[in-house]
Amino acid sequence: MSKLFTQIFYVFMLVCATGFAVQAQNITVSGTVKDKQSKEPLVGVTVVVKGQTGGTATNANGAFTFTTAAKIPFTLSASYVGYGTVEQQITSSSTGIVIEMEAAVILGGDVVVSASRTPERILESPVSIERMSAASIREIAAPSFYDALNNMKGVESSMQSLTFKSINTRGFNSNGNTRFNQYIDGMDNQAPGLNFSVGNIVGITELDVDNVELLPGASSALYGAGGINGTLLMTSKDPFKYQGASFQYKTGINHVNDNNSSVQPFNQLDVRLAKSWNNKFGVKAAFSFLQAKDWMGTNYSNFDRVSRTAKSGDRNSDTNYDGINVYGDEVSQNMRNVALSVQNATISGINAGSGGAIPNIKSLMDGAFGAAIPNATQQAGFLAGLPAALRPAVQNYLPFYVGLKANLIPDQNVSRTGYNESNLVDYDTKSLKASGAVYYNITNSIQAVAQANWGTGTSVYTGSDRYSLRNFNIGQYKLEVKGQDFSLKAYTTQERSGDSYISSILGSYINEVSKPSTTWFPQYIGNYVGARAAGQGDAAAHATARGVANQGRFEPGTPQFANAMNTIMNTTISSTAINSANPSQSVYGAKFDDKSNLYHYEGMYNFTNAFNNVVEFQVGASYRLYDLNSAGTIFNDLNNSIDINEYGAFAQIGKKLFNDKVKFTFAGRYDKSMNFEGRFTPRITGVFTVAKNNNIRASYQTGYRNPTTQNQYIDLSVGGGSQRLIGGLPEIMFGKYNLNNNKAFTDVSYRAFLASAATGTPNPALLQQYTFDARGVRPESVQSYELGYKGLILPNLLIDAYGYYNTYKDFITAVDVYQNVGTLASPTFVKFGVPVNAEGEVNSYGAALGLDYLVGNYNFSGNVSYNQIGDLPVNYINDFNTPKVRFNLGFGNKEIIKNFGFNISYRWQDKFYWNSSFASGNVPAYSTLDAQVSYKIPSVKSSIKLGGSNILNKYYITSYGNPAAGAIYYLAFSFNP
């Protein structure tokens, strides 16, 4: 496939080269742009011939000049951040032009593309849409534009680290959100091996953002699979429109009043360079580097991995303690089962060692001691009568023999002592982003673009585990030719996991290197029995046992710990090889090695002009290939490669009726993945203009998403080895793990069985088999109905409101099942996490209201959203993960007095319950206050901003098991002509 991409590149170069042969008689367009009131020149104003590509930006003197093949008369369009767009008719001379612009904020005047894949006023959008412009990005109080997305109506997020946030709308939020699409300049920004975007770690740099558009709800009819809950589209700046050098340096602090850390520095540098020549060539480059100390996972609540809920107790009070942000303590054994295992192994060993002379050492000891519990003298006498070669084995067995005989060994689990997340995860957060693009105007209306975006970073992601992403990097490379009515593009996404690893596996394996569990648990139980026999109470005996078993444990900060950690985190999971006979020869690895790629090709044509604008008609098609390559560390691809082919096509027709008072649009898309049946997703929308700048919209939309690459092919041990996640395709469930013949048991029945075992009388009859669908996991779909209104009630008051109702079918969720790979008499259960489709339908509904009000230069804004889930099917795990109510308030003035501005944002959301494969629990209600004051220095085209997010420094969490975030206080200096 890489060869195909190279061939396309050659074709692309040939197309560009033919542009040199396109000759036309060009004329020069030149002039100046000024502020209408002050008459001062404006720097960086974009000036273009309306309807054509290219153009230029004004220089330091407000002057512009470029060439065009357009013939007089034509219209010049001038646009600038914070000013109203000016269109000026050129009817005679094309030189000496003077354009005057007025500073203005025009409510509802934005033009959006994402809602219908064609330009339209945001007031006339047929579906709900949120937009953030370059002007608003300059004024935000949040540390970055990506953080400010939370201020949009209906938007929520899950923050897993300082630089990793998953955006969502309309419910079913998750840490890695596969129901929400994110695009940068038309490129799907997902990591191919994850099927979701890794926040903005490798995204667009802030100085290069032109605008951000967000579509809440389903968008499959236009954008293909995924996007059931929403789609985010980010567009970067065009070098013809935004020229020159700009930079921004931001410095600040976080971890203020943090019980787990001292105050830490926060630094970020952004640079952008852009230049164009003769309205023909344009180039740009952008760079961003961020460095800070990450928020820390410090939830040490006790966690029940069977029920996936928090429980009471800590390391001192619960022998089977399993802290949420503690790793290595997932390894747990039943004390009585370990004792019986030691007993059985000793019987077999003595039988072999004695040449069959002592077939059952337990029976021999029962005969020697009778019903009495042997004291130390009796034990020593018995040992003395044995052959010397057998004495060590019997000596080790004696505590277990005594404990079982005296019923001193309880039927309860104990866990190993784990390590806090802060000892295992790399909290030195870094994000390095670099991008560049070359633009070539083949004609005045056809443009070719070659673009590269690359980013690397160190962060933390929460999935079924906490994954330390170290030197994780993604590159996206695009070739595109586009015109007024068409576009052709090809791009590839290259994902490299770098030095990333799984924290719980790392913690567990450090324990194994310091002392194998096959030694640790017998030591614990043997010393527990000894302590109980010596008269200690239960709690004291457990403390004694753990103290002895932990002797030799690698403590954080010691060379032994550092060496073991370094070795394990740099050894791949697939290289793990456990040598039970000689544990010191075992090899342990926690690193995953993902080098998955995505190749995407698409084309689109708009026939509207060909039909003389009687109707709007668009068609498009796409092809995508996922090339999965994890070397067996994530996917079932240790000895084979995995390719997934997908293709699709769409058509859309729109028509205005009744003197343009009504517009209907019909769209439909067909998509096919090689592993699943094809899907058709229609969309019907209507916009009704009830008065000037007042529109009612209604829509019926459908969406679907294929099971992710991991839903299909994952084969990964998580939770320190306590669970294996497997793909939901039949070839893995049935072919590899035999879940159709050796059926697993349900989670609920397994817990009932454990409860019966705790009474001393295990009841296998309680176990109920789980039967998987023979088809395996299938795509999920949604039908969405929406009714909304957007309009200017007054020239300075904009209202946007909507209500929606969604019905999900074949909702993709997951089940935990337990397969017995032993016998009913001596069961050994393996826990699997498997993606499945929920039976029945899942419904959700909600509404939102947003207001924007202008009084002079003051801007007041507010929005509130409500989301709720309907009745749930039987046995469905509720992972709606969304507060019922959340609202935002904003207040600002970009120039309250000369050169001084400010902005304040307040956000509140209700409490809710978070359910995930990592941890489940309550997320308390919280509020945050962001604020900034800015000072412009026009003489040097610069500004200074002093601000902070969560300035009241009330630590909060957005999802259970993830770190709490406090305040970030910063000072930023920007040079942006």
Secondary structure, DSSP 4 states (H G I P E B T S, - for coil): -HHHHHHHHHHHHHHHHHGGG-----EEEEEEEEETTT--B-SS-EEEETTSS--EE--TTSEEEEEE-PPSSEEEEEE-TTB--EEEEE-S-SSSEEEEE-B---TT--EESTTTTS-EEGGG-SS--EEEEHHHHHH--SSSTTGGGGGSTTEEEEEEETTEEEEEESS---SS-TTEEEEETTEE--BTTTTB--TTTTS--GGGEEEEEEEES--HHHH-S--SSEEEEEEEPPTTTS-EEEEEEEEEEE-TT-TTS--EEEEEEEEEEEEEETTTEEEEEEEEEEEEEPP------EEETTTTEEES--TTT-TT--BTTEESTT-EEEHHHHHHHHHHHHHHHHHHHTTTSSS-HHHHHHHHHTTSPP-HHHHHHHHHTS-GGGHHHHHHHHHHHHHHHTT-S-S-EEE---EEHHHHS--EEEEEEEEEEEEEESSSSEEEEEEEEEEEEEEEEESSSEEEEEEEEEEEEEEEEEESSEEEEEEEEEEE-TT-EEHHHHHHHHHHHHS-HHHHHHHHHHHHHHHHHTT--HHHHHHHHHHHHTTT---TTSHHHHHHHHHHHTSBGGG-B--SSSGGG-B---B-----EEEEEEEEEE-TTTTTTSSEEEEEEEEEEEEE--TTSSBS-SSS-EEEEEEEEEEEEEEEETTTTEEEEEEEEEEEETTS--EEEEEEEEEEEEETTEEEEEEEEEEEEPPPHHHHHBEEEEGGGTEEEE-SSHHHHTTTT-TTTS--EEHHHHHHHHHHHHTT---GGG--B----TT-S--EEEEEEEEEEEEEEETTEEEEEEEEEEEEES-EEEEEEEEE-S-SSS--EEEEEEEEEPSSEEEEEEEEEEEEEEETTEEEEEEEEEEEE-PPPTT--------SEEEEEEEEEEEEETTEEEEEEEEEE--EEE--SS--EEE--EEEEEEEEEEEEGGGTEEEEEEEESTT---B-SSTTSPPB--EEEEEEEE--
